[in-house]
Amino acid sequence: MRSYHTLDEIQKDIRLGVTSCRALVEYYLSNIEAHSELNAFVEVYNSEALQKADIIDAKIKENKAGKLAGLIFGIKDLICYQDHKISGASKILQNFESQFSATAVEKLLQEDAILIGRQNCDEFGMGSSNENSFYGPAKNALDQDKVAGGSSGGSAVAVQADMCQISLGTDTGGSVRQPAAFCGIVGLKPTYSRVSRWGLLAYASSFDSIGIFSKSIEDNARVLEVIAGKDEKDATSSSREVPAYSKVLEKKQKFKVAYLQEALETKALQPEIKATLESQISNLKEEGHTVEPVQFPLLDYILPTYYILTTAEVSSNLSRYDGVRYGHRSLAISDLESLYKNSRTEGFGDEARRRIMLGTFVLSADYYDAYFTKAQKARKLIKEATEKILSEYDFIIIPTTPTTAFKLGEHSKSPIEVYMADLFTVQASISGLPALSIPVGKDDDGMPIGLQIISAAFQEAKLFAFSRNLIQNI
């Protein structure tokens, strides 16, 4: 079976009798098995996916199938699926089974998409390389000595290596966009609140978003059209009407685009990425778009602000994993204090413990005002400055990452070096704005380069239309 670029192609071949949902599932299952060394999946729903495929094939013949029939998708191991295991790639939840499904998953299943398995990630979404997983790292299909990116590395690799057509990941500070850039695929972080967080294991609740990995803009738009919208189970979800994203892709117009001058001047930027961005700027100007540099002097404050606030939130959110109610419980206990200490020490990995401790520190009475309060003020300034730019321009374009995919273990001795991979993605996360990473080239070693496009809140339709004209087919 050939690899499909879009769901439209899949559904056309299903109508023509060239393929079927069962044949598609069998194809993806064979790819998952053939590429098991990439460690993209932590659990595959073989028989269940095949059974569902047979049901949907029958519905297709009766013209009763949903709008996503033929779509095979996977979910990051932070997104709940009823009566199935979810661990957050952590020992502390290794054998936990969810009692309900995430709203985003339910909506896809209702439209007859088929769920094929749960995918590897950094523990509770904390990481930029997928090296912090209890199950070991996911590996980049283009070079297995290099990282897939994180935290949604397994979800990105699954789409990259054609193990499924779509993956649902989560993006707190770039965890969909960054691995999408490293793997050469499309990755969307929607506007905060656009997609319900019900059924998503919390990392940093005021940042977390369920995002979408795809091979094409078209598929990304079709999936967002289904999973977006108000959810009574999530008080933070937006009640704004969901546009028909897939219907505006053909719309062409001239846009006003800004790029951050400081991003091009930073020493952390890999030369090939800088050259690619400059080339994209030239191409946009030639096509008639207005492209202008803007100043963003707050760039140096973005990462510190992000890590102070997210570690504070994770310190609170992960306090529920205490060995008492559910999850891992240590056997080496003598009293209540040892139960807490030993269960959490044994259950959490190094990076999770590091961020919990940092978050507890910044929330402590002696340092709350010095760190957390100031970071909240900085967040407001960054958000206002970003929104001011977007009040004058349609988009901000910026590299998705300062470098292409780096080698496994290359930054293992310095967490700060890994944190730098989020340098360009956290701006949209802090501001709660939609951002899309698309593949626009390769470096000298043949590794993908991603371009990130940020738009004003709830402007995903415009973001899709603009990005579709830029993207290079994978």
N, C-alpha and C positions, 0 to 999 in steps of 0.2 A: 504494500500500500504506500502511496506517495504521502509526503508531508504536506499538510494543509496550512496555508497562511491565514485564512480567515474562516469564520463560521459560515459565511455566505457560500464559500466554496464547498464546505462540508455538506451543507443542506441541499445544495444543488445536486451534488453527486448522490445523496440519499434519494432525492426525488427521481433521479434518472436510473436508480437501481445499481449504480456503480459500487456503492458501499452501503453499510448499515450501521446502526449503533453498536450491535454486537461486534462487527468487524473492526470498528474503531476502537472499542474497548480492548479487544484482543491485540490490536496493533500497539496501543499504548502500554499494555501489560508486558508485551514482549520487549518493548524498549526499556521499561523499568528494570526488567530482569537483566537485559543485556548491558545496562549501564549501572548496575548495582554498586560499582566501585565509587560512583559519584556521591553516594550516600544522600541522595535528595529526599528520599522517603523514609519515614520511621515506621510506617504501617501502610500496607496496601490492601484495599478492599476487593480482592480478586473476584470471589464468587458473588458477592453482593452487587458489584458493578455489572457483572455479566447478566445477572438476573434482572436488574433494572433496565439494562439495554434491551432485553427481550420484550419487556413490558412496553417500553417506549417505541420499539419497532412496530409492535401491534397497534399502538395508538396512532403512529404515523400513517399506517395503512388505512386506518379509519378516519383520518383527517381530524383527529382529536388531540394532537400533540401540542405542547406548549411552544412558545416562541424561541426557546433555547434548545430544542431537541437536537441532539447530535453534538452538543457541547460537553466535553469531558474536562472536569476540573479537579484540582487538588486544593487542600487548605493547609495553611501554616498550623503548626502544632501549638497555637495559641487560641484557635477558634473552635468553639464547641460543636460537636455533632452528637446528637442524642444516642445514648446507649453504646457509645464508642469511647475509647480511651483518649484522654488529652493530658499532656504532661508539661507543657511549656518547655519542653526539652530539658527538664530538670528531674533529678532523682527524687526530689521532695514530692512530686506528683506522678511518679513513675507508673503506677497501676490504677490511677484514678479514672473513673468513667463518668462522663457528663450525663446529667439527667435531662438535658434539653439541648436544642440546637440553637446556634447563633441565628439572629434574624436574617443576616445576609445569606447564610447557607439555606435557610428555609425558603427564601425567595427564589434562589436559583433552582432548588429542587422542585418547587411548584411550577416552574416553567420547563421542567423535564430535562434540566442539565443533569449529568451523571457524575457523582463524586467518586473518585478513584482511590483517594488515600490522603493521609496527613503527612506533612512535609517538615523536614529538619529546619531548625532555626537556632539562633543564640538563645541561651536560657532566659526565659521570660522577656525575650526581645532585647536583651542587653548586650549589644555588640555590633561591630561593623564588619565582621569577617566570617561569621558562622563558625568560629573556632571555640566558642564558649558553650557548645552544646554537650549535654550529657551523652549524646549518641555519637560524638565525634564530628569533625567538620564536614560540611558539604564541599565538594570540589568543583572548580570551574571546568565545564565540558571542553573548553577550547585549550586549556592547559591545566592538567590535574595537579600540577605543582603550585597552582595559584588559587587564591581564595575565590569563593563565589560572591562574596560580599555579605553584609548582614544588616539586620538580623534575619531577614527572610531569605537566606541563601538557598535553602532547599527548594523553596517555591520558585525562585528565579531559575535555578538550574533545571527544574522539571520542565519549564516552558522552553528554555534554551535547548535542551537535549531532546525535545519532542516526546516527553513522557506524559504530557497532557496539553490541552489547547490553552487553558487558562489556569492561573493560580490566584487564590486570595491570600494576600499577605497582610502584614500590619506595618504601619509607618508611624513612628513616634518622633524620630528626628531625621529620618531619611532611609528607613529600613525597607522600603519598597524601591525608592528611586536609586539608591546607591547600588544594590545588587543588580538592578535592571541595567545600570550603566556598565557594571563589571561584566555582565553576561551578554550585552548587546541586544536587549529586548526593550519593550515599552513598559514603563512602570508609572502608575498614577497614585498620588496621594490626593484624595478629594478634599474639598473644604471641610474643616472640622465641623461635625454635626450633620454632614450631608448623608452619611451612611451610619446606621445604628451600630452602637458598640455593644448591644446586648449579646452576650455569649462570647465576648472577647476577654481573655484573661488580662487583667489590668497590669500595666507597667506604670505609666504616668497618665492619669485619667484626663488631664486637661490638654494632652497632646495626642493621645492614641487615636489612630484612624485606621479603618480597614481599607486597604488599597488593592489594586488590580495589576497583575502581570499578564502581558499578552504579547503576541507576535506583531499585532497590528493595532492601529488607532481604532479601526472599525470595531474590532472585538471588544476593546476596552470600553468604547462608548456604549455598545449594546449591553454589556454586563452592568455598567454603572446605571443605566436606564432601569434595570430590574432591581438592583439592590439598594438604590437610594430612596430616601423618603422618610416621612415621619413614622416613628415606632412608639407606641404607647408604653412599651417596656423600657424605653430609654428616654429619660426626661431631657437629655441634652440634644436629642435628635431634632433636626430642623423640620418645621412644618411647611417650608417653601415647596411650591409645586415642582415636580421633577420634569424637566424638559425632555423632549424626544431627541436625545443627544445624537442618535444614529441618523437622524433626518437632516442634520445641518452640516454634514461633513463635506458636501459638495459646494457649500457656500464659500465664495472667494471674495476677498476684499483686501484693501491695503490697510495695514496696521501701523501704529506708532509704537516702536519697541525701544526699551531702555536696556543698557547693559552696565554692570557695575565696574567702574574703572579700577577700583581697588582689587577686584577679583583677578583682573588681568595682570596686575602689578605684584601680587603676592609671590614671594619666593617659593612657597609651597607648591605652586602650579607647575605641573609637568609640561615641558616645552611643546610636545606634540598636541596636548590639549589646548594650550594657548593658541597655537597655530590654527587648530581646527575651529576654535571659537572665532578667531579673526576672519577666517575664511567664510564662516556662516554669516558673519556681520556683513561682509562684502557682498555675498550672494543675496542677502535680504535687501540691501540697498539697490542692487541691480534689478531686482524684481519690483522695485517701486515702493517698498516699505520705508518709512522714516525710522532710522536707527541712530540713536544718540547715546553718548556716555553720560552717566549720572554719578554723582558722588554719594557714597554711603559710608561715612566715617565711623559708623557703629559696628562695622564688620568684625573688628577685633573683640567686641564684647559679646558676640553672638554665642560662641561655644561656652564660655564661662557661665553665661546666663542660663543656657539650656541645661548644662550638667548640674548646676546648683538646684534648679527647680525640679528636674526629673528625678534626681536622686532623693530629694525630699519626698516626692510623691511615691517613689518606689519603696522608701522606708516605711511609709504608712500602708501602702497596698499589700506588701508582702508580709506584713505582721500577722496576717491571718493564717499563714503557714507555720504553725507553732507546735505541731506534733500532738495536739489535743483533739481537734475536731476532725481533721482528715489529712491525708498525705502521709509522708514518711514519719515514723516514730522510732526514735532510737531505743535500742535494747539496753544501752548502758546508762541506766537512770537510777537515781537513789532518792530524789526528791523533785519537787516541781521545777526548781531552777535548773537542775541538770537535764530534765525533760526538754525544756525550752532550748537550752544551750546546745545540747548534743544533737537533738533532732534537726535543728537549723544548721548547725555546723556540718553535719553529715549530709544533709539534704541539698544545701545550696552549693554551687560552684564558686570558684575564686572571684569572678567578676560580679556575680550577684552579691556576695558578701561585701565586696569592696564598695559597691554602690549603696547598699543598705547602711553600712557604717558611715559613709560620707553624708548620706541623707539624714541620718540620725544626728550627726554632728551639726549640720547647718540648721536643723530644727531645734537644737538645744537652747535652753533659756539664755545662756551666755552669748550665743552667736547668732540667734534668730534675726535680730535687727541688722547685724553686720553683714550677713550673707543673704538669707532668704528674702527679707524685706527689700533689700537693695536689688536683688535679682528680679523681683516682681516689678519694681519701678523700671528697671532696664528693659524688661519684656514689653512694657507699655510703650516705652520710647522706640524700641525696634519695630513694634507693630505699627505705630503711628507713622514712623519714617517710611516704612515699606508701603503703607497704604497711600501716603502722600505721593510717592512715585507713581503708583498705579492709578491715582486720580488724574494724572497727566499723560500716562502711557497705557497702552493696552496690555503690554506684557513686560516682564523683566526676563532677560535671558542671562544665564550664568552657567558655568560648568557644573555638572552634577557632582563630580568628585575632583579633588586636586590631582589625583594620579589614577592610572588604570589599575587593574587588579594586581595586587602584590603577592609575593610568595607566602605560602603557608608557613607560619612560625616566624616570619620576618620581623614582626613587631611584638613578639611575645614577651619580651623583657621590658617593654615600655608601653603601658596602657595609653599614655598621652599621644603617642604616635598613631595608635589605632583611632583614638578619638578625633584626630585631625581629618580622618576620612569623612567626617560629618560636616566639615567646615562650610560647605556651600548649601547643604540641604536643610540645616536647622532654621534658617531664616523663615522659610515658609511654614515650618512647624510652630515656631514661636508665634507667628502672626496668624495661624489658623487658616492659611490660604491654600488653594489648590495648586499643585505643581506636578509637572509631567516630565519624566526623563525619556528621551528618545535617542536611539543610536545614530550617530552622525559621522563616524569614521573609525579608524583603527590607528594604534601607535606603531612604532617601528617593529615591535614583536608580534604584531597582528592581534593585539588585545583591543576590545571595543572601547570607544570613547562615547560618553553620554553628554547630551546637551539638556539642561534643565530650563523649563519655561514655567514661570510663575504668573498667575493672573489674579485679578481681584476676586473676592469671595463669591462663590456660586456662579462663576463664569466658566465652568467646565465645558460648556457647549462651544464657546469661542476658543477655548484652549485646544479642544479637539480639532476644530476646523483649521486653525493656524498650524498646528503640529503636523497634520496630515500632509501638508504641502512641503514640509521640511524633511520628513523621515526618509531614510534610505531603507529599502526593502532588505529584510534579513535573508 
